[in-house]
């Protein structure tokens, strides 16, 4: 969840969701882009704000750092997990640092890899993980991640893969909706060819269609919402049943 506004909690409760995991600092651009809360002060304010709501909450701290101290203070400040996001630079060094801290403090790491392959390809990311357990958000890639082949990490024994619900299930309007959604969420312009090329590199009918089959055989094991950056928090259950159907 990108914790942008409290109305998300109402929508989730009405759809049957009782636990929400994610991050952010409310209606800010860092929240719109990344599901992580930066620093112990922001974590404390977010935890304080959730006292008003009947929902189980887990906050992910910002996992992108070159040195362990910044990550350690977030775990000690209340983060239940650490989130690596490409918008903050998911480099091999950041991946290794984050997973090392997570092992020391026994917390989970979630990763959104480098869509443009600027700091390495999927093979470089896998090498940086070094066989340690990690959860890969939107493993198919429409939500971001090494283009075009991040989906291959679902075959690794140490990677827990997942889908975000707008790609579930693959149907008639899926591609068109995703292109518009991506342009809006990432401030892209339809009049700039490079922006269109970026969007089209991320929204691939072949990998979205493959995602259906990978759920059928159990290779993908989680469906979440990534609410208000991609998916819809009120549709987690219904999209799951539609995929199963």
N, C-alpha and C positions, 0 to 999 in steps of 0.2 A: 504494500500500500504506500502510495505517496500521500502522507498525512497533510493534506492541503486545507481541509475544512471539516468541522465537526459533523456536518450532514452526512458524511460518508459512513459514520457509525450507525446512524439511523437506518440508512439504506441496507447496510450489512445485517443488522439485527432483524429487519423485516424479511430478509431472504433466508434467515436461518443460520447466519454466521455468528459464532460466539467468540472467536479469537481472531485478532488482526495483528499481523506482523509487518513492520515497515519502518519508515523514518521520514524525516523532514522537520521543518520548523514552521509549519503553517503556510499561508499564502505567500511564498517567496519563490524566486526563480530556481534556487537550489533545490527546493522541494519539488517543483514541477519537473525537473530533469532527473533527479536522483533520489532513490529511496533510502536515504541515510541522514542521520542527525549529527552535525559536526560539533564535537567538543562537549565537555561535562556540563557547562552552563546551560546550553540548549537542551541537553538531555534532561536536566533537572526541571526546566520550565515545561517541557513536553510531558514528563511524568506527572508534574503538578496539575497540568491542564486535564489529564485523563481521569482525575479523581471524580469528575462530574458525570462520568458515563458508565453504564452497566455493560462493559465490554472487557474481555481479557486482552491486554495489549503487550506486545513485545517490540522494543525499539532497536533498530540496527544503527550502530555508530558508523561514521565515515571511516572506511578501511584503507583509503589511499594515503600512504605516508612512506617516507624513506627510512625513518627511524622508529623503533618500537615505542618510545615514551608517549607519543601522541595517541597511539592506539590503546596503550595500557590504561591511560587516565579515563578513556571512554568506557572501557569495560568496568573499571572500578566505579565509574559514575552512573552505572545502571544499564548500559547497553547489553542486550542478550545475545547479540551477534555483531559481526562487522561486514559492511557491504563495500565491495570493490566496484567502482563504476567508471566506465570509460571517459565520462565527462570530466573526471578528476585525474585521469591518467592511469589506466590499468596496465602499467608496464610490468615486465618480468620482476624487476626489483620490488615494486609495490606488492605484487602477488606474494612473493617469498616472505617479505617482512610481515604482511598481514597474517599469513598462515602460521608463521612462527609464533606470533603473539597469541593466536587462537589456540595453538597447541599448549602453550604455557598456561593459559587461563581457562581452557576447556570450554570455548565458545565456538559457535558455527561461523563459517565464512560463506558469503553469497557473492557471486561474481557476475558482472555484466562486462563482457570482453570488448576488445578493440575492433569496432566495425570496419574502420578504414585500414586496418592492418598497419598502422603507423609505427607502432613499437614492436611489431612482430606478428607472426601468423599463428594459427591455432596450434601448430606444433611447438612454437616457442612458449605459448601459454601453458600447454600440457607439461613441458619440461620444467617450467618455473613452479608448477604445482607439486612436482616431485612425489607423486603418488599419495598425497595427503587428501583427506576427505574435504569436499567442497560442493556447494550447491550452485548450479548454473541456472540463473534466471532465463526465461524464454529461450530455451536451448535451441529451438528451431531457428531463431535469428531475426524474426520480424520485429521484435522489441529491441534488437541490437545485439551485436556480437560478431566475431570474425566472419566477414562475407567472403565466399558464399557457403563455407563449410563448417561453421561452428557446431552444426547438428551432429557431427561425428563423435563429439565427446560423450554422447549418451551411451556409447559402447564401452566406456571406461568403468572399471569396477569401483573407483573412488569418487566418481562424479554422480551426484544426485540430480537428475534432469527434471525440468518442469516446462509447462506451457502457461502462457497467459491467455485469458479466456477469449479475447477477440478473434484469435485464429481457430477457435474451437466451435463447432466443427467446420471444415472447409466447405463453403457453400457459395451460392451464386454471387453474392455481393462482397465477399471477404476481401478480395484484392483491392477493389475500388475504395472501400471504406478505409483500408489501411493506408493507402497512399495519402488520402486527405488527412487522416489522423496524424500521420507522421509529419506532414508539412506544417500543420498547426502547432504540434507539440514542440517541434524543434526550430520554430521560427524560420522555416524555409520558404523560398519564394518560387512560385510556378513560372516566373519570368526569367529565372536564372538557370541555364542548362545544367550547371554543376550541381545545383540543389536537386533538380529532378533526377539526375544520374545517381546521386547519393540515395534518394528515396527508393528508386527502382532497384538498387543493389541490395537493399534490405528487405523489400517485399517480394518474395519469390514464390510463385505458385507451386513450383516443384517441391520445395521443402515444406510448405504448408500442407500440401497433399500427403507427403510422406509422414507428417506428424500424426495423421489419422491412423495409419498402419502401425506406427511405433507405439501408440497408446494401446491398440488392439493386442499387441504381442507383449505388452508390459515393459517395453524399453523406456518409455516415459512414465513417470509415477506420480506426478503432482500437477494439479491445475490450480492456478491462482488468478488474481485479477490485475495486479499492477495498476490499481485504480487511479484513474484520471491522468495517467501518462499514456497508457494504452487502453487497458480494459475497464470493466464496469464492476464495481464491488457488489452490486445487487444481482449479478448474473453468474456468480461462480457455480452455484448449485445447478442451475438450469443448463448452462453450457456443458457441465460435466455429464449430466444425464443425456444430453443430445449427442455428445461424443460417444458415450457408451451404447447408445441406440444405433 
